[in-house]
Amino acid sequence: MKVQVIASSSAGNSMAVWSHGDCLLLEAGIPIDKIRQAVNGFSHVECCLVTHEHEDHSSSVARMIKAGVDVYMSDGTRGALGTQYAKVLKQDQMTTIGRWIIVPFRTAHDAAQPFGYYISDGQDNLLFATDTYWIPYTFGNITIMAIECNYQSELLKTNVANGIVHPVQAKRILRSHMSLDHLVDFLAQQDLKAVREIWLLHM
């Protein structure tokens, strides 16, 4: 399994996961032409998984579906987007799409029904979680992590005190995004023996 980060920021998010020439997309929050160019067309894309409805993760969902890509999300996200042609995944229920085994799990974000994803190609296991201030699970046999590390708590406080970050924005960040400290706590609870890569997202 190979990870290709196409974009990761509040301006837009998209990532491709490759296995034996097949591609699974994560997020559709940048222009579709940039996604198409990054993966050299959609002919080998088996599906796209979307975590939640915020525009920096979902802005190209309708165009992806129109282009023939199967886009999956939670029922709450589909309702929030008003995207009737998106496909629905159920929380904690394993689904097989092509070569991919996918298990959605709940995350903690200010969205309708946000998901993270545990993804396996039968050899590697990827944990994907972004836009969440906490993950209330432990996972086994993870080989690759792609996980949010949005801010450092003391620096955020300093930026609020110096007028760089508005207090209202800081309050939202604390309740919707993962700090470095929370990430370290999360990693301390996991069995990391098999992990060979950790990608930090949405920094």
C-alpha positions in Angstrom: 0.0 0.0 0.0 1.3 3.4 -0.9 0.0 6.8 0.3 -0.2 9.9 -1.9 -1.2 13.1 -0.2 -2.7 15.4 -2.8 -3.7 18.2 -0.5 -4.0 18.6 3.3 -5.1 21.9 4.8 -8.1 24.0 5.6 -8.0 25.1 2.0 -8.8 21.6 0.8 -8.1 17.9 1.4 -7.6 14.9 -0.8 -5.4 11.7 -0.6 -4.9 8.7 -2.8 -4.1 5.2 -1.5 -2.6 2.8 -4.0 -2.4 -1.0 -4.0 -1.3 -3.2 -7.0 -2.3 -0.4 -9.5 -5.8 0.2 -7.9 -6.6 3.5 -6.2 -8.9 4.5 -3.3 -9.4 8.2 -2.8 -9.9 9.8 0.5 -11.7 13.2 0.5 -12.8 15.3 -2.4 -12.2 18.8 -1.0 -10.2 20.3 -3.9 -11.1 20.9 -7.6 -11.8 17.7 -9.4 -9.3 18.5 -12.1 -6.5 18.5 -9.6 -7.6 15.2 -8.2 -7.9 13.7 -11.7 -4.5 15.0 -12.7 -2.8 13.7 -9.5 -4.1 10.1 -10.0 -3.7 10.2 -13.8 -7.5 9.8 -14.5 -10.2 7.9 -12.7 -10.1 4.6 -14.7 -8.3 2.8 -11.9 -10.1 4.6 -9.0 -12.4 2.1 -7.2 -14.1 4.5 -4.9 -13.8 7.7 -2.9 -14.4 7.9 0.9 -15.5 11.2 2.4 -15.2 11.9 6.2 -17.8 14.7 6.6 -19.6 17.5 4.8 -17.3 20.5 5.3 -16.3 22.0 2.0 -12.6 21.5 2.4 -13.4 17.7 2.4 -16.4 17.5 0.1 -16.5 20.4 -2.5 -16.0 18.1 -5.5 -18.3 15.2 -4.4 -21.1 16.0 -6.9 -18.6 16.3 -9.8 -16.8 13.1 -8.7 -20.1 11.2 -8.8 -21.0 12.8 -12.2 -17.5 11.6 -13.4 -18.5 8.0 -12.5 -16.6 7.6 -9.2 -18.5 5.8 -6.5 -18.4 8.1 -3.4 -19.1 6.7 0.0 -19.9 8.5 3.3 -22.1 8.3 6.4 -25.9 8.8 6.1 -25.6 12.0 8.1 -22.9 13.4 5.8 -25.0 12.5 2.7 -28.0 14.3 4.3 -26.0 17.3 5.2 -24.6 17.5 1.6 -28.0 16.8 0.0 -26.1 14.3 -2.3 -28.7 11.6 -3.0 -26.4 9.7 -5.3 -23.6 9.1 -2.8 -23.4 5.6 -1.3 -23.8 5.1 2.5 -21.5 3.2 4.8 -22.6 2.2 8.3 -20.5 2.9 11.4 -18.3 -0.1 12.6 -19.6 -2.3 9.7 -17.0 -3.9 7.5 -17.6 -3.3 3.7 -15.6 -4.7 0.8 -15.1 -2.5 -2.3 -12.9 -4.0 -4.9 -9.7 -5.1 -3.2 -10.4 -2.8 -0.2 -11.8 -3.8 3.1 -13.2 -0.7 4.8 -14.5 -0.1 8.4 -15.9 3.3 9.2 -15.6 4.5 12.8 -17.0 7.6 14.5 -14.9 10.7 15.0 -15.4 13.8 17.1 -16.0 16.9 15.0 -18.6 19.6 14.5 -20.3 17.8 11.6 -23.4 15.8 11.1 -21.9 12.2 11.3 -18.2 12.3 10.7 -16.2 9.1 10.0 -12.7 8.0 10.1 -11.7 4.9 8.2 -9.8 1.7 8.8 -8.7 0.4 5.3 -7.0 -2.8 4.4 -5.8 -4.3 1.1 -5.2 -7.7 2.7 -1.5 -6.9 3.3 -1.3 -3.4 4.8 -3.8 -1.7 7.1 -4.3 2.1 7.0 -5.8 4.2 9.8 -7.2 7.5 8.3 -8.6 10.1 10.7 -8.8 13.8 10.2 -10.9 16.7 11.6 -11.4 15.1 15.0 -10.3 16.2 18.4 -10.2 12.7 19.8 -10.4 9.1 18.7 -12.0 6.8 21.3 -10.7 3.5 20.0 -7.6 1.3 20.0 -6.6 -0.4 16.7 -4.6 -3.5 15.9 -2.3 -4.4 13.1 -1.9 -0.9 11.7 0.9 -0.5 9.3 0.2 3.1 8.1 -1.4 6.0 9.9 -2.7 9.2 8.3 -3.9 11.2 11.2 -4.6 14.8 12.1 -2.1 16.9 14.1 -3.7 20.3 13.8 -2.2 22.5 16.5 0.1 22.8 19.5 -1.9 23.9 22.6 0.6 26.4 24.1 1.2 28.0 20.7 -2.6 28.4 20.2 -2.9 30.1 23.6 0.0 32.4 22.7 -1.6 33.2 19.3 -4.9 34.1 21.0 -3.1 36.3 23.5 -1.3 38.1 20.7 -4.4 38.6 18.6 -3.3 36.3 15.8 -6.2 33.8 16.4 -9.7 35.0 17.5 -10.9 33.5 20.7 -14.1 32.2 19.0 -11.9 30.4 16.4 -9.7 29.0 19.1 -12.7 27.6 21.0 -13.9 25.8 17.8 -10.4 24.4 17.2 -10.3 23.0 20.7 -13.6 21.2 20.1 -13.1 20.0 16.6 -9.5 19.3 15.8 -6.7 17.2 17.2 -3.8 18.8 19.1 -0.3 17.4 19.2 -0.8 16.4 22.9 -4.0 14.5 22.1 -2.3 12.7 19.2 0.6 11.7 21.5 -1.9 10.3 24.0 -3.7 8.4 21.3 -0.5 6.9 19.9 0.5 5.9 23.4 -2.6 3.7 23.6 -2.0 1.9 20.3 0.1 -1.1 19.5 2.6 0.5 17.1 4.9 -2.5 16.5 3.8 -3.0 12.9 3.5 0.8 12.0 6.1 1.8 9.4 4.6 5.2 8.4 2.8 8.0 10.2 1.5 10.9 8.0 0.5 14.0 9.9 -2.5 15.7 8.3 -4.2 19.1 8.5 -1.3 20.7 10.3 
